[in-house]
Amino acid sequence: MQYGSNLNLSIEKLSKEIISQYEFNCGNEYINNCFKNSINNIDTADFVYIDRTNDKLVAYYSLSCSSIMINSNSSLINLAPAVEISVFALAQDYQGLLMYEDDDFNLSVHILDKIIEKIVNFTDEQCGAGRIVLYSVPQAYNFYRNYGFNDFIELMKPAASKTTEDCIPMYLNLE
């Protein structure tokens, strides 16, 4: 049986060459199309994890600058700086893959740990933000809840976007 700890993973900035060289299928057509068309999107920084052992694409994710709109008692809206995980998906072949034998820790948690570590380093060294925000598809909601993400509270307002209308807005405090 294969385990995530046996993979030789590399992280790469997404490029036209990677898009043409690798197929990506996470089981969600919208996200698959995001991967194919991401090179044209200047609002996100896109990355992939590649399994160098099997020369396959493992995961695709996108990051962008964001904020959480928080209503106050006045007519003003406060903006809390955040980094948004716009997309995070594993290829179907790697979904549910355990990192180690006899352990519940899986590859998706390992990769999300690395993404959050990257965000924390960025917010500490480059541009401050105290939160990570994402808009979860219903199928991934429990994954993010178990990781520690919370639903937006009543005063928080999600961004208005056609692409997130069926998604659940969530956040993680970095403090």
C-alpha positions in Angstrom: 0.0 0.0 0.0 1.2 3.5 -0.8 1.5 6.2 1.9 2.0 9.9 1.6 5.3 9.7 3.5 6.7 7.6 0.7 6.1 10.2 -2.0 8.7 12.6 -3.3 6.7 15.8 -3.3 7.8 19.0 -4.8 5.9 22.3 -4.7 5.9 24.4 -7.9 4.5 27.7 -9.0 1.9 26.9 -11.6 3.0 27.5 -15.1 1.8 27.0 -18.7 4.3 24.1 -18.9 2.8 22.3 -15.9 -0.7 22.8 -17.2 0.2 21.3 -20.5 2.3 18.5 -19.0 -0.1 17.3 -16.3 -3.8 16.4 -16.0 -5.7 17.4 -12.9 -8.9 15.8 -11.8 -10.2 16.4 -8.3 -13.7 15.3 -9.0 -15.0 18.9 -9.1 -15.4 20.2 -12.7 -15.3 23.9 -11.6 -12.0 23.4 -9.8 -10.6 21.3 -12.7 -11.4 24.3 -15.0 -9.8 26.7 -12.5 -6.6 24.7 -12.8 -6.7 24.8 -16.6 -7.4 28.5 -16.8 -5.5 29.7 -13.8 -2.6 31.1 -15.8 -4.9 33.9 -17.0 -5.9 34.9 -13.4 -3.8 37.8 -12.1 -5.8 37.9 -8.8 -4.3 34.6 -7.4 -0.9 33.0 -6.9 -1.3 29.4 -8.0 0.7 26.4 -6.9 0.8 22.6 -7.3 2.3 19.7 -5.5 3.8 17.1 -7.8 4.5 13.5 -6.9 8.0 13.1 -8.5 7.9 9.4 -7.6 5.0 8.7 -10.0 5.3 12.0 -12.0 1.7 13.0 -11.2 0.0 16.1 -10.0 -1.2 15.6 -6.4 -2.7 19.0 -5.4 -3.5 22.4 -6.7 -4.1 25.5 -4.6 -4.5 29.3 -5.1 -3.9 32.1 -2.7 -5.0 35.7 -2.8 -5.2 38.8 -0.7 -8.5 39.3 0.9 -10.4 40.7 3.9 -13.3 39.9 6.0 -16.0 42.6 6.1 -17.3 43.1 9.6 -20.4 45.1 10.3 -20.2 47.4 13.3 -22.9 49.2 15.2 -22.3 52.3 13.1 -22.7 52.7 9.4 -19.1 51.8 8.9 -17.8 48.4 7.9 -14.4 47.2 9.2 -12.1 45.2 7.0 -10.0 42.6 8.7 -7.0 41.7 6.6 -6.9 38.1 5.5 -5.2 35.7 3.0 -7.7 33.7 1.1 -7.3 30.1 0.1 -9.2 30.5 -3.2 -8.8 26.9 -4.2 -7.4 23.8 -2.5 -8.0 20.4 -4.0 -6.3 17.0 -4.2 -6.3 14.9 -7.3 -8.8 12.0 -6.9 -6.0 9.4 -6.9 -4.6 11.0 -3.7 -7.8 11.8 -1.8 -7.9 9.9 1.5 -4.3 8.8 1.2 -2.8 8.2 4.7 0.6 9.7 5.4 1.8 6.8 7.6 0.7 3.2 8.3 -1.5 2.9 11.4 -2.2 6.6 11.6 -5.3 8.8 10.8 -3.1 11.7 9.5 -3.7 12.0 5.8 -2.0 13.7 2.9 -4.6 16.4 2.5 -4.0 17.6 6.1 -0.2 17.4 5.6 -0.4 19.7 2.5 -2.9 22.1 4.2 -0.4 22.3 7.0 2.3 23.4 4.5 0.0 25.9 2.9 -0.8 27.5 6.2 2.8 27.5 7.2 3.5 29.4 3.9 0.7 31.9 4.7 2.0 32.5 8.3 5.5 33.1 7.0 4.1 35.6 4.4 2.0 37.4 7.0 4.8 37.6 9.5 7.5 38.7 7.0 5.8 40.5 4.1 2.3 41.7 4.6 0.3 41.4 7.9 -3.0 39.6 8.1 -4.5 37.8 11.1 -6.9 35.4 9.4 -7.2 32.9 6.6 -10.5 32.9 4.8 -11.9 30.3 2.4 -15.2 29.4 0.9 -15.8 25.7 1.4 -17.8 23.5 -1.0 -20.3 21.5 1.2 -18.4 18.2 0.6 -15.2 19.7 2.2 -16.9 21.5 5.1 -16.2 18.9 7.8 -12.6 18.6 6.7 -12.0 22.3 7.3 -14.1 22.3 10.6 -11.9 19.4 11.9 -8.8 21.4 10.9 -9.9 24.4 13.0 -11.7 26.7 10.6 -14.8 28.4 11.9 -18.0 29.5 10.2 -18.3 33.3 9.7 -20.0 34.8 12.7 -23.1 36.9 12.3 -21.3 40.2 12.0 -19.0 38.9 9.2 -20.1 39.4 5.6 -18.9 37.1 2.8 -17.7 38.5 -0.4 -20.3 38.7 -3.1 -19.3 36.4 -5.9 -21.1 34.1 -8.3 -18.3 31.4 -7.8 -18.9 31.2 -4.0 -22.7 31.3 -3.8 -23.1 27.6 -2.9 -20.0 27.7 -0.6 -19.7 28.1 3.1 -17.6 31.1 4.2 -15.0 30.0 6.9 -12.1 31.6 8.6 -9.1 30.6 10.7 -7.5 33.0 13.2 -3.7 33.1 12.9 -3.2 34.7 16.3 
